[in-house]
Amino acid sequence: MKRKCWNRVKCASLWEVAMMMMMIYGTASAATNRPTLSITVRDGHFDNENYLNYFCPTLSSTYTKTLHKPLLADLQYGFLLAPSSTKPSCSIWCKVTKQIHKWKITTGAALASIPPQKEQGVFSNVKADIDLRVEHDQRDVSARLYASDLCISRLECTKGFDLQNTNRFIVNPRYNPQTNHADVIFGYVTPQTTVKVRASAQCQEVSIAQQINTHNVLIPTIASNGDVTLRWERQLIPQRPVFGGGGQREENASYIATTLKPSDSIHVEWKDGPWNAIMNIPIDGTDVHSGSNVSIRREVTF
């Protein structure tokens, strides 16, 4: 009983801290650091008490500051609020980046309250994450340690090798101590083609991103368990394919992406600036099943 009450106090405090950051820093920050409101409208049936689940509003903001002597580092911090009738969540985070002898060291920490189950109450879980990254651009090497709730959940390093004609070869071994799962990603990157091979003891996967022309990218993926995926991207703003798939895109990325998983689903995403529309259609062969999901999101900065 005491532990449950304490968790509620901690989660309520996170909400209070996030609201204070929004009021204090939001009014004092520059226009580029103003909070961003993201509203997602999705399909479904909700009663009057659960209207927040239909609109899915999210309020977030990021602030930047340069720390002077004695630390001499760059500081980023922010918050995210996602009110909901059943599963509200909030988080506060910070990230410090410092350059030490050509090594860029980034340390990030975040606290989030995300209720895992409805029956456990609105405020039932506090999650703490730590992200440590070390990078050396000239040597083309980086390492990362990720911990959740004081337990290391991911270790990985990435090494790149420059080849002729601006081509690159990339090696990215990864290990999860909690699940004892290890895999390695090999990548070969050219101006027009990106090849990714992911191998583990359980499954092997090959993905090829081919730039057909200025605006079109075709990405077939074949796995050793028989899964086949075909993704087609129509880039409204041309950009180079991201190594690893699902990597972080540019903020102004605009594209229409269609992903086909035979006998499973068709996934369509349309992103155009602050607008983002997603549609997922379950299929079985040539038959379309019921249960399609559609959502439309709009980001507004104020």
C-alpha positions as CSV (number, residue, x, y, z in Angstrom):
1,M,0.0,0.0,0.0
2,K,2.8,2.4,0.9
3,R,4.6,1.6,-2.4
4,K,1.5,2.3,-4.4
5,C,0.9,5.6,-2.7
6,W,4.5,6.6,-3.2
7,N,4.3,5.8,-6.9
8,R,1.3,8.1,-7.2
9,V,3.1,10.9,-5.4
10,K,6.1,10.6,-7.7
11,C,4.0,10.5,-10.9
12,A,1.9,13.5,-9.7
13,S,5.2,15.3,-9.1
14,L,6.3,14.7,-12.7
15,W,3.1,16.3,-13.9
16,E,3.7,19.3,-11.7
17,V,7.3,19.6,-12.8
18,A,6.4,19.4,-16.5
19,M,3.7,22.0,-16.1
20,M,6.1,24.3,-14.3
21,M,8.7,23.9,-17.1
22,M,6.0,24.7,-19.6
23,M,4.9,27.9,-17.8
24,I,8.3,29.2,-16.7
25,Y,10.6,28.3,-19.5
26,G,7.9,28.5,-22.2
27,T,7.3,32.2,-21.6
28,A,11.0,33.1,-21.2
29,S,12.3,31.0,-24.2
30,A,12.8,32.2,-27.7
31,A,10.2,31.7,-30.4
32,T,12.1,28.6,-31.7
33,N,11.7,26.9,-28.3
34,R,7.9,27.5,-28.0
35,P,5.9,24.4,-27.1
36,T,4.5,22.2,-29.8
37,L,1.0,20.8,-29.7
38,S,0.4,17.6,-31.6
39,I,-3.2,16.5,-32.2
40,T,-4.0,13.1,-33.6
41,V,-7.5,12.2,-34.8
42,R,-8.0,8.5,-35.1
43,D,-10.9,6.2,-35.9
44,G,-12.8,4.4,-33.1
45,H,-15.8,4.7,-30.8
46,F,-15.4,6.7,-27.6
47,D,-18.0,8.0,-25.2
48,N,-18.1,11.5,-23.9
49,E,-15.9,10.7,-21.0
50,N,-13.1,9.4,-23.2
51,Y,-13.0,12.2,-25.8
52,L,-9.2,12.7,-25.2
53,N,-8.6,9.2,-26.5
54,Y,-10.1,10.3,-29.8
55,F,-8.0,13.5,-30.3
56,C,-4.8,12.2,-28.6
57,P,-3.3,15.6,-27.8
58,T,0.4,15.8,-27.0
59,L,2.2,18.9,-25.7
60,S,6.0,18.9,-25.9
61,S,8.9,21.4,-26.0
62,T,12.7,21.4,-26.2
63,Y,15.0,24.1,-24.7
64,T,18.7,24.7,-25.5
65,K,21.3,26.4,-23.4
66,T,25.1,26.7,-23.4
67,L,26.8,26.0,-20.1
68,H,29.9,28.1,-19.5
69,K,32.8,27.5,-17.1
70,P,33.8,25.2,-15.6
71,L,31.7,22.7,-17.6
72,L,31.6,24.2,-21.1
73,A,28.9,22.0,-22.5
74,D,25.6,22.2,-24.4
75,L,22.4,21.5,-22.5
76,Q,19.0,20.4,-23.9
77,Y,16.0,19.7,-21.8
78,G,12.3,19.5,-22.2
79,F,9.0,17.9,-21.4
80,L,6.1,15.9,-22.9
81,L,2.5,15.8,-21.7
82,A,0.0,13.4,-23.2
83,P,-3.3,13.7,-21.3
84,S,-5.7,10.8,-21.7
85,S,-8.9,9.6,-20.1
86,T,-7.5,6.2,-19.3
87,K,-3.7,6.3,-19.7
88,P,-2.2,9.8,-19.2
89,S,1.6,10.0,-19.5
90,C,4.2,12.7,-18.9
91,S,8.0,12.8,-19.1
92,I,10.8,15.3,-18.4
93,W,14.3,14.8,-19.9
94,C,17.7,16.5,-20.2
95,K,20.8,15.9,-22.3
96,V,24.3,17.3,-21.8
97,T,26.8,17.2,-24.7
98,K,30.5,18.0,-24.2
99,Q,33.6,17.8,-26.4
100,I,36.7,16.2,-24.9
101,H,39.8,15.9,-27.2
102,K,37.7,15.4,-30.4
103,W,35.4,12.9,-28.6
104,K,31.8,14.0,-28.3
105,I,30.2,12.7,-25.1
106,T,26.4,12.9,-24.7
107,T,24.6,11.9,-21.5
108,G,20.9,11.9,-21.4
109,A,18.4,11.1,-18.6
110,A,14.6,10.9,-18.6
111,L,11.8,10.3,-16.1
112,A,8.4,9.2,-17.4
113,S,5.1,8.1,-15.8
114,I,3.4,5.6,-18.0
115,P,0.7,3.4,-16.5
116,P,1.2,-0.1,-17.8
117,Q,-2.2,-1.5,-17.0
118,K,-5.6,0.2,-16.5
119,E,-6.5,-1.8,-13.4
120,Q,-3.4,-0.5,-11.6
121,G,-4.6,3.0,-11.6
122,V,-3.9,6.2,-13.5
123,F,-0.5,6.8,-11.8
124,S,1.1,3.5,-11.2
125,N,4.6,3.5,-12.8
126,V,7.6,5.7,-13.0
127,K,10.3,4.8,-15.5
128,A,13.9,6.2,-15.4
129,D,16.1,6.0,-18.5
130,I,19.8,6.8,-19.0
131,D,21.4,7.1,-22.4
132,L,25.2,7.5,-22.8
133,R,26.9,8.0,-26.2
134,V,30.5,8.5,-27.2
135,E,31.4,9.6,-30.7
136,H,34.5,10.4,-32.7
137,D,33.7,11.8,-36.1
138,Q,37.2,11.7,-37.5
139,R,37.7,8.0,-36.6
140,D,34.1,7.3,-37.6
141,V,33.4,5.3,-34.4
142,S,30.7,5.5,-31.7
143,A,29.5,3.6,-28.7
144,R,26.2,3.7,-26.8
145,L,25.0,2.4,-23.4
146,Y,21.3,2.5,-22.6
147,A,19.9,1.7,-19.2
148,S,16.3,1.5,-18.0
149,D,15.4,1.5,-14.3
150,L,19.1,1.2,-13.4
151,C,19.5,-1.9,-15.5
152,I,21.6,-2.0,-18.7
153,S,19.3,-2.9,-21.5
154,R,21.4,-2.2,-24.6
155,L,25.1,-2.0,-25.5
156,E,26.2,-1.2,-29.0
157,C,29.1,0.3,-31.0
158,T,29.3,1.4,-34.6
159,K,32.4,1.6,-36.8
160,G,32.5,3.0,-40.3
161,F,35.1,2.5,-43.0
162,D,35.4,5.0,-45.9
163,L,35.8,3.2,-49.3
164,Q,36.4,4.5,-52.8
165,N,33.9,6.9,-54.5
166,T,32.3,8.1,-51.2
167,N,31.1,4.5,-50.4
168,R,31.1,3.3,-46.8
169,F,31.1,0.0,-44.9
170,I,29.5,0.0,-41.5
171,V,29.6,-2.6,-38.6
172,N,27.2,-2.3,-35.7
173,P,27.2,-5.1,-33.1
174,R,24.5,-4.9,-30.4
175,Y,23.8,-6.7,-27.2
176,N,21.0,-6.8,-24.6
177,P,22.2,-8.1,-21.2
178,Q,18.6,-8.4,-19.9
179,T,17.4,-10.8,-22.6
180,N,20.9,-12.1,-23.5
181,H,20.2,-11.3,-27.1
182,A,23.0,-10.3,-29.5
183,D,23.0,-9.4,-33.1
184,V,25.2,-7.5,-35.6
185,I,24.3,-5.2,-38.5
186,F,26.5,-4.9,-41.6
187,G,25.9,-2.0,-43.9
188,Y,27.2,-0.9,-47.3
189,V,26.3,2.6,-48.3
190,T,26.6,4.1,-51.8
191,P,25.1,7.4,-53.2
192,Q,22.2,5.4,-54.7
193,T,22.1,2.1,-52.7
194,T,22.1,1.1,-49.0
195,V,22.4,-2.6,-48.2
196,K,21.8,-3.7,-44.6
197,V,22.3,-7.2,-43.3
198,R,21.1,-8.0,-39.7
199,A,22.3,-11.3,-38.3
200,S,21.6,-13.1,-35.0
201,A,21.4,-16.7,-33.8
202,Q,17.7,-16.7,-34.3
203,C,17.1,-14.8,-37.5
204,Q,19.0,-13.3,-40.5
205,E,17.6,-10.4,-42.6
206,V,18.7,-8.6,-45.7
207,S,17.3,-5.2,-46.7
208,I,18.2,-3.1,-49.8
209,A,17.3,0.5,-50.2
210,Q,17.6,1.5,-53.9
211,Q,17.2,5.1,-55.0
212,I,15.3,4.6,-58.3
213,N,15.3,8.4,-59.1
214,T,15.3,11.7,-57.4
215,H,12.0,11.1,-55.6
216,N,11.5,7.3,-55.4
217,V,13.1,4.7,-53.2
218,L,12.3,1.0,-53.2
219,I,13.2,-1.1,-50.1
220,P,12.7,-4.9,-50.3
221,T,13.5,-7.0,-47.1
222,I,13.8,-10.7,-46.9
223,A,14.3,-12.7,-43.6
224,S,15.5,-16.2,-43.0
225,N,12.1,-17.2,-41.4
226,G,10.3,-16.5,-44.7
227,D,9.0,-13.0,-44.0
228,V,9.1,-10.6,-47.0
229,T,8.5,-6.9,-46.9
230,L,8.4,-4.4,-49.7
231,R,8.5,-0.7,-49.0
232,W,8.1,2.1,-51.5
233,E,8.8,5.7,-50.6
234,R,7.8,8.7,-52.7
235,Q,9.9,11.5,-51.3
236,L,8.3,14.9,-51.6
237,I,11.6,16.4,-50.3
238,P,14.5,14.2,-51.6
239,Q,16.8,12.8,-49.0
240,R,19.3,10.0,-48.7
241,P,18.0,6.6,-47.3
242,V,18.8,6.3,-43.6
243,F,21.2,3.4,-42.7
244,G,19.5,0.9,-40.4
245,G,16.0,1.6,-41.5
246,G,13.7,3.5,-39.2
247,G,16.5,5.9,-38.3
248,Q,15.9,9.4,-37.3
249,R,14.8,11.5,-40.3
250,E,15.1,15.2,-40.9
251,E,12.4,17.3,-39.2
252,N,11.2,18.7,-42.5
253,A,11.1,15.3,-44.2
254,S,8.0,14.9,-46.5
255,Y,7.2,11.6,-48.1
256,I,4.5,9.0,-48.9
257,A,5.6,5.5,-47.8
258,T,3.7,2.3,-48.6
259,T,4.8,-1.0,-46.9
260,L,3.4,-4.3,-48.0
261,K,3.7,-7.4,-45.8
262,P,2.0,-10.3,-47.8
263,S,-0.8,-12.0,-46.0
264,D,-0.4,-9.6,-43.1
265,S,-1.0,-5.9,-43.8
266,I,-0.6,-2.8,-45.9
267,H,0.8,0.2,-44.1
268,V,0.6,3.7,-45.6
269,E,2.2,6.8,-44.1
270,W,1.9,10.3,-45.6
271,K,4.1,13.0,-44.0
272,D,4.0,16.5,-45.3
273,G,5.6,19.1,-43.0
274,P,3.5,19.3,-39.8
275,W,0.9,16.9,-41.2
276,N,1.1,13.1,-40.7
277,A,-1.4,10.6,-41.8
278,I,-1.2,6.8,-41.1
279,M,-3.4,4.0,-42.4
280,N,-2.9,0.3,-41.6
281,I,-5.0,-2.3,-43.4
282,P,-4.9,-6.0,-42.4
283,I,-4.9,-8.4,-45.4
284,D,-4.9,-12.1,-46.0
285,G,-3.7,-12.8,-49.6
286,T,-6.0,-10.6,-51.7
287,D,-8.7,-10.3,-49.1
288,V,-9.0,-7.2,-47.0
289,H,-9.9,-7.8,-43.4
290,S,-11.9,-5.5,-41.1
291,G,-10.1,-3.6,-38.3
292,S,-8.3,-1.0,-40.4
293,N,-6.7,1.8,-38.4
294,V,-6.5,5.4,-39.6
295,S,-4.9,8.4,-37.8
296,I,-4.2,12.0,-38.8
297,R,-1.8,14.2,-36.8
298,R,-1.1,17.9,-37.0
299,E,1.7,19.7,-35.1
300,V,1.1,23.3,-34.1
301,T,3.8,25.6,-32.6
302,F,2.6,28.5,-30.5
